[in-house]
Amino acid sequence: MKENLNLNKVLDLEKWINLQESLAIVTKIAMIVVDYKGNPVTKHSGCHRFCHHISGDLR
């Protein structure tokens, strides 16, 4: 039987989040990891105020 593939088995999410934060700072590109259904797995890194406003997520 085929076992379900869990993202935690592919990526070490703690390490990825640190890398994602660094990449977002260096490239000035917002990043987020989503699962195959589009559900966020990590928080946005490098997301600017404009992006929050456009997405309706301004707090």
N, CA, C and O atoms as a Tripos MOL2 file, in Angstrom:
@<TRIPOS>MOLECULE
protein
  236   235    59     0     0
PROTEIN
NO_CHARGES

@<TRIPOS>ATOM
      1 N           0.8400   -1.1720    0.0000 N.3       1 MET1
      2 CA          0.0000    0.0000    0.0000 C.3       1 MET1
      3 C           0.8960    1.2500    0.0000 C.2       1 MET1
      4 O           1.9440    1.2770    0.6450 O.2       1 MET1
      5 N           0.4660    2.2670   -0.7260 N.am      2 LYS2
      6 CA          1.2330    3.5110   -0.8330 C.3       2 LYS2
      7 C           1.0190    4.3700    0.4070 C.2       2 LYS2
      8 O          -0.1170    4.6730    0.7720 O.2       2 LYS2
      9 N           2.1060    4.7580    1.0470 N.am      3 GLU3
     10 CA          2.0370    5.5880    2.2440 C.3       3 GLU3
     11 C           1.8840    7.0560    1.8330 C.2       3 GLU3
     12 O           2.4950    7.4960    0.8600 O.2       3 GLU3
     13 N           1.0660    7.8110    2.5780 N.am      4 ASN4
     14 CA          0.8960    9.2370    2.3000 C.3       4 ASN4
     15 C           2.2110    9.9610    2.5090 C.2       4 ASN4
     16 O           2.9380    9.7010    3.4680 O.2       4 ASN4
     17 N           2.5040   10.8750    1.5960 N.am      5 LEU5
     18 CA          3.7270   11.6540    1.6850 C.3       5 LEU5
     19 C           3.4630   12.8950    2.5140 C.2       5 LEU5
     20 O           2.6260   13.7220    2.1540 O.2       5 LEU5
     21 N           4.1620   13.0240    3.6050 N.am      6 ASN6
     22 CA          4.0170   14.1500    4.5120 C.3       6 ASN6
     23 C           5.1550   15.1270    4.2480 C.2       6 ASN6
     24 O           6.3060   14.7120    4.1130 O.2       6 ASN6
     25 N           4.8480   16.4200    4.1720 N.am      7 LEU7
     26 CA          5.8620   17.4270    3.8940 C.3       7 LEU7
     27 C           6.9890   17.3900    4.9220 C.2       7 LEU7
     28 O           8.1380   17.6800    4.5910 O.2       7 LEU7
     29 N           6.6710   17.0380    6.1560 N.am      8 ASN8
     30 CA          7.7030   16.9520    7.2030 C.3       8 ASN8
     31 C           8.7150   15.8480    6.9140 C.2       8 ASN8
     32 O           9.8290   15.8760    7.4370 O.2       8 ASN8
     33 N           8.3340   14.8760    6.0810 N.am      9 LYS9
     34 CA          9.2700   13.8130    5.7120 C.3       9 LYS9
     35 C          10.2190   14.2690    4.6030 C.2       9 LYS9
     36 O          11.2910   13.6930    4.4210 O.2       9 LYS9
     37 N           9.8210   15.2990    3.8710 N.am     10 VAL10
     38 CA         10.6280   15.7990    2.7680 C.3      10 VAL10
     39 C          11.5260   16.9480    3.2180 C.2      10 VAL10
     40 O          12.6980   17.0100    2.8460 O.2      10 VAL10
     41 N          10.9720   17.8560    4.0200 N.am     11 LEU11
     42 CA         11.6940   19.0480    4.4870 C.3      11 LEU11
     43 C          11.7940   19.0650    6.0030 C.2      11 LEU11
     44 O          10.8780   18.6340    6.7030 O.2      11 LEU11
     45 N          12.9040   19.5630    6.4960 N.am     12 ASP12
     46 CA         13.0000   19.9010    7.9110 C.3      12 ASP12
     47 C          12.4560   21.3250    8.0020 C.2      12 ASP12
     48 O          13.1760   22.2820    7.7170 O.2      12 ASP12
     49 N          11.1930   21.4730    8.3960 N.am     13 LEU13
     50 CA         10.5200   22.7680    8.3380 C.3      13 LEU13
     51 C          11.2110   23.8450    9.1620 C.2      13 LEU13
     52 O          11.2210   25.0070    8.7560 O.2      13 LEU13
     53 N          11.7830   23.4960   10.2950 N.am     14 GLU14
     54 CA         12.4920   24.4940   11.1090 C.3      14 GLU14
     55 C          13.6650   25.0940   10.3370 C.2      14 GLU14
     56 O          13.8530   26.3100   10.3130 O.2      14 GLU14
     57 N          14.4460   24.2230    9.7090 N.am     15 LYS15
     58 CA         15.5830   24.6930    8.9210 C.3      15 LYS15
     59 C          15.0860   25.4670    7.6970 C.2      15 LYS15
     60 O          15.6580   26.4940    7.3330 O.2      15 LYS15
     61 N          14.0230   24.9710    7.0680 N.am     16 TRP16
     62 CA         13.4930   25.6460    5.8870 C.3      16 TRP16
     63 C          13.0160   27.0610    6.2220 C.2      16 TRP16
     64 O          13.2690   27.9980    5.4640 O.2      16 TRP16
     65 N          12.3340   27.2160    7.3460 N.am     17 ILE17
     66 CA         11.8240   28.5360    7.7330 C.3      17 ILE17
     67 C          12.9700   29.5190    7.9080 C.2      17 ILE17
     68 O          12.8660   30.6700    7.4820 O.2      17 ILE17
     69 N          14.0550   29.0860    8.5240 N.am     18 ASN18
     70 CA         15.2400   29.9540    8.6660 C.3      18 ASN18
     71 C          15.8120   30.3210    7.3000 C.2      18 ASN18
     72 O          16.1590   31.4770    7.0600 O.2      18 ASN18
     73 N          15.9090   29.3460    6.4120 N.am     19 LEU19
     74 CA         16.4080   29.5970    5.0700 C.3      19 LEU19
     75 C          15.4590   30.5160    4.3030 C.2      19 LEU19
     76 O          15.9040   31.4280    3.6050 O.2      19 LEU19
     77 N          14.1750   30.2810    4.4280 N.am     20 GLN20
     78 CA         13.1610   31.0980    3.7580 C.3      20 GLN20
     79 C          13.2490   32.5520    4.1960 C.2      20 GLN20
     80 O          13.1750   33.4590    3.3660 O.2      20 GLN20
     81 N          13.4080   32.7770    5.4960 N.am     21 GLU21
     82 CA         13.5570   34.1400    6.0120 C.3      21 GLU21
     83 C          14.7900   34.8190    5.4190 C.2      21 GLU21
     84 O          14.7270   35.9740    5.0000 O.2      21 GLU21
     85 N          15.9010   34.1020    5.3880 N.am     22 SER22
     86 CA         17.1370   34.6600    4.8360 C.3      22 SER22
     87 C          17.0060   34.9540    3.3460 C.2      22 SER22
     88 O          17.4370   36.0090    2.8810 O.2      22 SER22
     89 N          16.4150   34.0300    2.5990 N.am     23 LEU23
     90 CA         16.2230   34.2340    1.1650 C.3      23 LEU23
     91 C          15.3260   35.4310    0.8790 C.2      23 LEU23
     92 O          15.5820   36.1930   -0.0530 O.2      23 LEU23
     93 N          14.2820   35.5970    1.6720 N.am     24 ALA24
     94 CA         13.3660   36.7180    1.4880 C.3      24 ALA24
     95 C          14.0720   38.0460    1.7270 C.2      24 ALA24
     96 O          13.8180   39.0220    1.0210 O.2      24 ALA24
     97 N          14.9460   38.0850    2.7070 N.am     25 ILE25
     98 CA         15.6930   39.3170    2.9980 C.3      25 ILE25
     99 C          16.6670   39.6370    1.8640 C.2      25 ILE25
    100 O          16.7240   40.7710    1.3900 O.2      25 ILE25
    101 N          17.4290   38.6400    1.4350 N.am     26 VAL26
    102 CA         18.4490   38.8510    0.4140 C.3      26 VAL26
    103 C          17.8320   39.1770   -0.9460 C.2      26 VAL26
    104 O          18.3140   40.0700   -1.6430 O.2      26 VAL26
    105 N          16.7790   38.4670   -1.3270 N.am     27 THR27
    106 CA         16.1870   38.6540   -2.6550 C.3      27 THR27
    107 C          15.1080   39.7240   -2.6840 C.2      27 THR27
    108 O          14.7040   40.1820   -3.7530 O.2      27 THR27
    109 N          14.6390   40.1220   -1.4920 N.am     28 LYS28
    110 CA         13.5340   41.0770   -1.3730 C.3      28 LYS28
    111 C          12.2720   40.5580   -2.0670 C.2      28 LYS28
    112 O          11.4900   41.3250   -2.6290 O.2      28 LYS28
    113 N          12.0960   39.2300   -2.0130 N.am     29 ILE29
    114 CA         10.9290   38.5680   -2.5780 C.3      29 ILE29
    115 C          10.1830   37.8730   -1.4390 C.2      29 ILE29
    116 O          10.7830   37.1460   -0.6480 O.2      29 ILE29
    117 N           8.8760   38.1000   -1.3640 N.am     30 ALA30
    118 CA          8.0700   37.4380   -0.3440 C.3      30 ALA30
    119 C           7.9720   35.9450   -0.6700 C.2      30 ALA30
    120 O           7.8690   35.5620   -1.8360 O.2      30 ALA30
    121 N           8.0040   35.1220    0.3520 N.am     31 MET31
    122 CA          7.9530   33.6720    0.1590 C.3      31 MET31
    123 C           7.0280   33.0410    1.1740 C.2      31 MET31
    124 O           6.8740   33.5270    2.2940 O.2      31 MET31
    125 N           6.4150   31.9460    0.7570 N.am     32 ILE32
    126 CA          5.5910   31.1320    1.6400 C.3      32 ILE32
    127 C           5.5520   29.7280    1.0380 C.2      32 ILE32
    128 O           5.5610   29.5750   -0.1830 O.2      32 ILE32
    129 N           5.5090   28.7170    1.8840 N.am     33 VAL33
    130 CA          5.3770   27.3400    1.4220 C.3      33 VAL33
    131 C           3.9350   26.9150    1.6540 C.2      33 VAL33
    132 O           3.3790   27.1110    2.7340 O.2      33 VAL33
    133 N           3.3400   26.3290    0.6180 N.am     34 VAL34
    134 CA          1.9720   25.8190    0.7180 C.3      34 VAL34
    135 C           1.9680   24.3380    0.3830 C.2      34 VAL34
    136 O           2.8640   23.8420   -0.3010 O.2      34 VAL34
    137 N           0.9490   23.6350    0.8730 N.am     35 ASP35
    138 CA          0.8120   22.2230    0.5240 C.3      35 ASP35
    139 C           0.1270   22.1050   -0.8410 C.2      35 ASP35
    140 O          -0.1720   23.1170   -1.4760 O.2      35 ASP35
    141 N          -0.1170   20.8910   -1.2850 N.am     36 TYR36
    142 CA         -0.6780   20.6800   -2.6160 C.3      36 TYR36
    143 C          -2.0950   21.2360   -2.7700 C.2      36 TYR36
    144 O          -2.5830   21.3840   -3.8900 O.2      36 TYR36
    145 N          -2.7520   21.5430   -1.6590 N.am     37 LYS37
    146 CA         -4.0890   22.1290   -1.7110 C.3      37 LYS37
    147 C          -4.0460   23.6560   -1.6260 C.2      37 LYS37
    148 O          -5.0830   24.3150   -1.7140 O.2      37 LYS37
    149 N          -2.8470   24.2140   -1.4560 N.am     38 GLY38
    150 CA         -2.7040   25.6630   -1.3530 C.3      38 GLY38
    151 C          -2.7980   26.1970    0.0600 C.2      38 GLY38
    152 O          -2.8490   27.4100    0.2620 O.2      38 GLY38
    153 N          -2.8220   25.3080    1.0440 N.am     39 ASN39
    154 CA         -2.8700   25.7180    2.4470 C.3      39 ASN39
    155 C          -1.4610   26.0900    2.9200 C.2      39 ASN39
    156 O          -0.5180   25.3340    2.6860 O.2      39 ASN39
    157 N          -1.3050   27.2450    3.5820 N.am     40 PRO40
    158 CA          0.0190   27.6510    4.0480 C.3      40 PRO40
    159 C           0.6240   26.6480    5.0380 C.2      40 PRO40
    160 O          -0.0460   26.1680    5.9520 O.2      40 PRO40
    161 N           1.8860   26.3540    4.8320 N.am     41 VAL41
    162 CA          2.6350   25.4830    5.7380 C.3      41 VAL41
    163 C           3.5640   26.3440    6.5860 C.2      41 VAL41
    164 O           3.8330   26.0240    7.7440 O.2      41 VAL41
    165 N           4.0580   27.4480    6.0000 N.am     42 THR42
    166 CA          4.8920   28.3970    6.7260 C.3      42 THR42
    167 C           4.2010   29.7550    6.6920 C.2      42 THR42
    168 O           3.2280   29.9490    5.9630 O.2      42 THR42
    169 N           4.7110   30.6870    7.4820 N.am     43 LYS43
    170 CA          4.1820   32.0460    7.4250 C.3      43 LYS43
    171 C           4.8900   32.7840    6.2900 C.2      43 LYS43
    172 O           5.9300   32.3430    5.8020 O.2      43 LYS43
    173 N           4.3140   33.9100    5.8790 N.am     44 HIS44
    174 CA          4.9590   34.7260    4.8480 C.3      44 HIS44
    175 C           6.2920   35.2560    5.3720 C.2      44 HIS44
    176 O           6.3910   35.6950    6.5180 O.2      44 HIS44
    177 N           7.2760   35.2090    4.5470 N.am     45 SER45
    178 CA          8.5710   35.8120    4.8550 C.3      45 SER45
    179 C           8.7610   36.9640    3.8870 C.2      45 SER45
    180 O           8.5640   36.8070    2.6820 O.2      45 SER45
    181 N           9.1400   38.1130    4.4060 N.am     46 GLY46
    182 CA          9.4170   39.2530    3.5500 C.3      46 GLY46
    183 C           8.1880   39.8600    2.9110 C.2      46 GLY46
    184 O           8.2890   40.5390    1.8900 O.2      46 GLY46
    185 N           7.0420   39.6260    3.4920 N.am     47 CYS47
    186 CA          5.8090   40.1630    2.9360 C.3      47 CYS47
    187 C           5.6910   41.6430    3.3280 C.2      47 CYS47
    188 O           5.6730   41.9860    4.5100 O.2      47 CYS47
    189 N           5.6140   42.4900    2.3300 N.am     48 HIS48
    190 CA          5.5650   43.9280    2.5640 C.3      48 HIS48
    191 C           4.1490   44.3990    2.8850 C.2      48 HIS48
    192 O           3.1700   43.6970    2.6320 O.2      48 HIS48
    193 N           4.0660   45.5730    3.4350 N.am     49 ARG49
    194 CA          2.7840   46.1650    3.8210 C.3      49 ARG49
    195 C           1.8090   46.1980    2.6410 C.2      49 ARG49
    196 O           0.6170   45.9460    2.8110 O.2      49 ARG49
    197 N           2.3200   46.5110    1.4430 N.am     50 PHE50
    198 CA          1.4920   46.5460    0.2450 C.3      50 PHE50
    199 C           0.8440   45.1890   -0.0120 C.2      50 PHE50
    200 O          -0.3450   45.1140   -0.3250 O.2      50 PHE50
    201 N           1.6190   44.1220    0.1210 N.am     51 CYS51
    202 CA          1.0940   42.7710   -0.1050 C.3      51 CYS51
    203 C          -0.0120   42.4430    0.8940 C.2      51 CYS51
    204 O          -1.0410   41.8750    0.5250 O.2      51 CYS51
    205 N           0.2030   42.8010    2.1590 N.am     52 HIS52
    206 CA         -0.8200   42.5770    3.1730 C.3      52 HIS52
    207 C          -2.0920   43.3310    2.8090 C.2      52 HIS52
    208 O          -3.1970   42.8050    2.9450 O.2      52 HIS52
    209 N          -1.9290   44.5580    2.3500 N.am     53 HIS53
    210 CA         -3.0790   45.3930    2.0010 C.3      53 HIS53
    211 C          -3.8540   44.7910    0.8270 C.2      53 HIS53
    212 O          -5.0800   44.6900    0.8730 O.2      53 HIS53
    213 N          -3.1420   44.3990   -0.2060 N.am     54 ILE54
    214 CA         -3.7800   43.8330   -1.3990 C.3      54 ILE54
    215 C          -4.4910   42.5200   -1.0610 C.2      54 ILE54
    216 O          -5.5770   42.2530   -1.5760 O.2      54 ILE54
    217 N          -3.8920   41.7150   -0.2100 N.am     55 SER55
    218 CA         -4.5130   40.4360    0.1240 C.3      55 SER55
    219 C          -5.6230   40.5810    1.1650 C.2      55 SER55
    220 O          -6.2860   39.6050    1.5180 O.2      55 SER55
    221 N          -5.8190   41.8140    1.6540 N.am     56 GLY56
    222 CA         -6.8750   42.0310    2.6370 C.3      56 GLY56
    223 C          -6.5000   41.5610    4.0260 C.2      56 GLY56
    224 O          -7.3600   41.3390    4.8780 O.2      56 GLY56
    225 N          -5.1950   41.4110    4.2450 N.am     57 ASP57
    226 CA         -4.7040   40.8540    5.5050 C.3      57 ASP57
    227 C          -4.0110   41.9120    6.3440 C.2      57 ASP57
    228 O          -3.2250   41.5680    7.2270 O.2      57 ASP57
    229 N          -4.2760   43.1910    6.0980 N.am     58 LEU58
    230 CA         -3.6330   44.2780    6.8400 C.3      58 LEU58
    231 C          -4.1430   44.3080    8.2770 C.2      58 LEU58
    232 O          -5.3500   44.2990    8.5180 O.2      58 LEU58
    233 N          -3.2240   44.3430    9.2150 N.am     59 ARG59
    234 CA         -3.6280   44.3250   10.6270 C.3      59 ARG59
    235 C          -3.2020   45.5670   11.3260 C.2      59 ARG59
    236 O          -3.4580   45.7220   12.5200 O.2      59 ARG59
@<TRIPOS>BOND
     1     1     2 1
     2     2     3 1
     3     3     4 2
     4     3     5 am
     5     5     6 1
     6     6     7 1
     7     7     8 2
     8     7     9 am
     9     9    10 1
    10    10    11 1
    11    11    12 2
    12    11    13 am
    13    13    14 1
    14    14    15 1
    15    15    16 2
    16    15    17 am
    17    17    18 1
    18    18    19 1
    19    19    20 2
    20    19    21 am
    21    21    22 1
    22    22    23 1
    23    23    24 2
    24    23    25 am
    25    25    26 1
    26    26    27 1
    27    27    28 2
    28    27    29 am
    29    29    30 1
    30    30    31 1
    31    31    32 2
    32    31    33 am
    33    33    34 1
    34    34    35 1
    35    35    36 2
    36    35    37 am
    37    37    38 1
    38    38    39 1
    39    39    40 2
    40    39    41 am
    41    41    42 1
    42    42    43 1
    43    43    44 2
    44    43    45 am
    45    45    46 1
    46    46    47 1
    47    47    48 2
    48    47    49 am
    49    49    50 1
    50    50    51 1
    51    51    52 2
    52    51    53 am
    53    53    54 1
    54    54    55 1
    55    55    56 2
    56    55    57 am
    57    57    58 1
    58    58    59 1
    59    59    60 2
    60    59    61 am
    61    61    62 1
    62    62    63 1
    63    63    64 2
    64    63    65 am
    65    65    66 1
    66    66    67 1
    67    67    68 2
    68    67    69 am
    69    69    70 1
    70    70    71 1
    71    71    72 2
    72    71    73 am
    73    73    74 1
    74    74    75 1
    75    75    76 2
    76    75    77 am
    77    77    78 1
    78    78    79 1
    79    79    80 2
    80    79    81 am
    81    81    82 1
    82    82    83 1
    83    83    84 2
    84    83    85 am
    85    85    86 1
    86    86    87 1
    87    87    88 2
    88    87    89 am
    89    89    90 1
    90    90    91 1
    91    91    92 2
    92    91    93 am
    93    93    94 1
    94    94    95 1
    95    95    96 2
    96    95    97 am
    97    97    98 1
    98    98    99 1
    99    99   100 2
   100    99   101 am
   101   101   102 1
   102   102   103 1
   103   103   104 2
   104   103   105 am
   105   105   106 1
   106   106   107 1
   107   107   108 2
   108   107   109 am
   109   109   110 1
   110   110   111 1
   111   111   112 2
   112   111   113 am
   113   113   114 1
   114   114   115 1
   115   115   116 2
   116   115   117 am
   117   117   118 1
   118   118   119 1
   119   119   120 2
   120   119   121 am
   121   121   122 1
   122   122   123 1
   123   123   124 2
   124   123   125 am
   125   125   126 1
   126   126   127 1
   127   127   128 2
   128   127   129 am
   129   129   130 1
   130   130   131 1
   131   131   132 2
   132   131   133 am
   133   133   134 1
   134   134   135 1
   135   135   136 2
   136   135   137 am
   137   137   138 1
   138   138   139 1
   139   139   140 2
   140   139   141 am
   141   141   142 1
   142   142   143 1
   143   143   144 2
   144   143   145 am
   145   145   146 1
   146   146   147 1
   147   147   148 2
   148   147   149 am
   149   149   150 1
   150   150   151 1
   151   151   152 2
   152   151   153 am
   153   153   154 1
   154   154   155 1
   155   155   156 2
   156   155   157 am
   157   157   158 1
   158   158   159 1
   159   159   160 2
   160   159   161 am
   161   161   162 1
   162   162   163 1
   163   163   164 2
   164   163   165 am
   165   165   166 1
   166   166   167 1
   167   167   168 2
   168   167   169 am
   169   169   170 1
   170   170   171 1
   171   171   172 2
   172   171   173 am
   173   173   174 1
   174   174   175 1
   175   175   176 2
   176   175   177 am
   177   177   178 1
   178   178   179 1
   179   179   180 2
   180   179   181 am
   181   181   182 1
   182   182   183 1
   183   183   184 2
   184   183   185 am
   185   185   186 1
   186   186   187 1
   187   187   188 2
   188   187   189 am
   189   189   190 1
   190   190   191 1
   191   191   192 2
   192   191   193 am
   193   193   194 1
   194   194   195 1
   195   195   196 2
   196   195   197 am
   197   197   198 1
   198   198   199 1
   199   199   200 2
   200   199   201 am
   201   201   202 1
   202   202   203 1
   203   203   204 2
   204   203   205 am
   205   205   206 1
   206   206   207 1
   207   207   208 2
   208   207   209 am
   209   209   210 1
   210   210   211 1
   211   211   212 2
   212   211   213 am
   213   213   214 1
   214   214   215 1
   215   215   216 2
   216   215   217 am
   217   217   218 1
   218   218   219 1
   219   219   220 2
   220   219   221 am
   221   221   222 1
   222   222   223 1
   223   223   224 2
   224   223   225 am
   225   225   226 1
   226   226   227 1
   227   227   228 2
   228   227   229 am
   229   229   230 1
   230   230   231 1
   231   231   232 2
   232   231   233 am
   233   233   234 1
   234   234   235 1
   235   235   236 2
@<TRIPOS>SUBSTRUCTURE
     1 MET1         2 RESIDUE 1 A MET
     2 LYS2         6 RESIDUE 1 A LYS
     3 GLU3        10 RESIDUE 1 A GLU
     4 ASN4        14 RESIDUE 1 A ASN
     5 LEU5        18 RESIDUE 1 A LEU
     6 ASN6        22 RESIDUE 1 A ASN
     7 LEU7        26 RESIDUE 1 A LEU
     8 ASN8        30 RESIDUE 1 A ASN
     9 LYS9        34 RESIDUE 1 A LYS
    10 VAL10       38 RESIDUE 1 A VAL
    11 LEU11       42 RESIDUE 1 A LEU
    12 ASP12       46 RESIDUE 1 A ASP
    13 LEU13       50 RESIDUE 1 A LEU
    14 GLU14       54 RESIDUE 1 A GLU
    15 LYS15       58 RESIDUE 1 A LYS
    16 TRP16       62 RESIDUE 1 A TRP
    17 ILE17       66 RESIDUE 1 A ILE
    18 ASN18       70 RESIDUE 1 A ASN
    19 LEU19       74 RESIDUE 1 A LEU
    20 GLN20       78 RESIDUE 1 A GLN
    21 GLU21       82 RESIDUE 1 A GLU
    22 SER22       86 RESIDUE 1 A SER
    23 LEU23       90 RESIDUE 1 A LEU
    24 ALA24       94 RESIDUE 1 A ALA
    25 ILE25       98 RESIDUE 1 A ILE
    26 VAL26      102 RESIDUE 1 A VAL
    27 THR27      106 RESIDUE 1 A THR
    28 LYS28      110 RESIDUE 1 A LYS
    29 ILE29      114 RESIDUE 1 A ILE
    30 ALA30      118 RESIDUE 1 A ALA
    31 MET31      122 RESIDUE 1 A MET
    32 ILE32      126 RESIDUE 1 A ILE
    33 VAL33      130 RESIDUE 1 A VAL
    34 VAL34      134 RESIDUE 1 A VAL
    35 ASP35      138 RESIDUE 1 A ASP
    36 TYR36      142 RESIDUE 1 A TYR
    37 LYS37      146 RESIDUE 1 A LYS
    38 GLY38      150 RESIDUE 1 A GLY
    39 ASN39      154 RESIDUE 1 A ASN
    40 PRO40      158 RESIDUE 1 A PRO
    41 VAL41      162 RESIDUE 1 A VAL
    42 THR42      166 RESIDUE 1 A THR
    43 LYS43      170 RESIDUE 1 A LYS
    44 HIS44      174 RESIDUE 1 A HIS
    45 SER45      178 RESIDUE 1 A SER
    46 GLY46      182 RESIDUE 1 A GLY
    47 CYS47      186 RESIDUE 1 A CYS
    48 HIS48      190 RESIDUE 1 A HIS
    49 ARG49      194 RESIDUE 1 A ARG
    50 PHE50      198 RESIDUE 1 A PHE
    51 CYS51      202 RESIDUE 1 A CYS
    52 HIS52      206 RESIDUE 1 A HIS
    53 HIS53      210 RESIDUE 1 A HIS
    54 ILE54      214 RESIDUE 1 A ILE
    55 SER55      218 RESIDUE 1 A SER
    56 GLY56      222 RESIDUE 1 A GLY
    57 ASP57      226 RESIDUE 1 A ASP
    58 LEU58      230 RESIDUE 1 A LEU
    59 ARG59      234 RESIDUE 1 A ARG
